[in-house]
Amino acid sequence: MNIIINLIVYLVVFGLIWWLVSQLPLPAPVAQIVRVLFILLLILIVLTVTGILPGGYLPPIRL
């Protein structure tokens, strides 16, 4: 249950950051690079929370 809560919190925060960055007036090449970096970060978050990668990248959330 704690893993699911962590995943939901991380994805909500990730979505808010993605939305804020998408509001910036970036040139097309920079926006493409930022989009790729965000997709890689999303994959890293999911793999870390599910335990496939070591959890040293993301701090645990204690509610």
C-alpha positions in Angstrom: 0.0 0.0 0.0 2.8 2.4 0.8 4.4 1.8 -2.6 1.1 2.7 -4.4 0.8 5.9 -2.3 4.5 6.8 -3.1 3.9 6.2 -6.8 0.7 8.3 -6.9 2.4 11.2 -5.1 5.5 11.1 -7.3 3.3 11.0 -10.5 1.2 13.9 -9.3 4.3 16.0 -8.6 5.8 14.9 -11.9 2.7 15.9 -13.7 2.6 19.4 -12.1 6.2 20.0 -13.0 5.6 18.8 -16.6 2.6 21.1 -16.9 4.6 24.1 -15.6 7.5 23.4 -17.9 5.1 23.0 -20.9 3.9 26.5 -20.2 7.3 28.0 -20.8 7.9 29.5 -24.3 10.8 27.3 -25.3 12.1 27.0 -28.9 11.2 23.8 -30.7 14.6 22.0 -30.3 14.8 22.8 -26.6 11.2 21.7 -26.1 11.9 18.3 -27.8 15.0 17.7 -25.5 13.0 18.6 -22.4 10.2 16.3 -23.5 12.7 13.4 -23.9 14.2 14.1 -20.5 10.8 14.1 -18.8 9.9 10.8 -20.4 13.2 9.3 -19.2 12.5 10.7 -15.7 9.0 9.2 -15.8 10.4 5.8 -16.6 13.0 6.1 -13.9 10.3 7.0 -11.3 8.2 4.0 -12.2 11.1 1.6 -12.2 12.4 2.9 -8.9 9.0 2.8 -7.1 8.3 -0.7 -8.4 11.7 -1.9 -7.1 13.3 -2.8 -10.4 16.0 -0.1 -10.0 17.7 0.6 -6.6 15.7 3.2 -4.6 18.6 5.6 -4.0 17.4 8.0 -6.6 14.1 9.0 -5.0 13.6 9.8 -1.4 10.8 7.8 0.4 7.7 9.7 1.2 6.3 9.2 4.8 2.8 10.3 5.3 
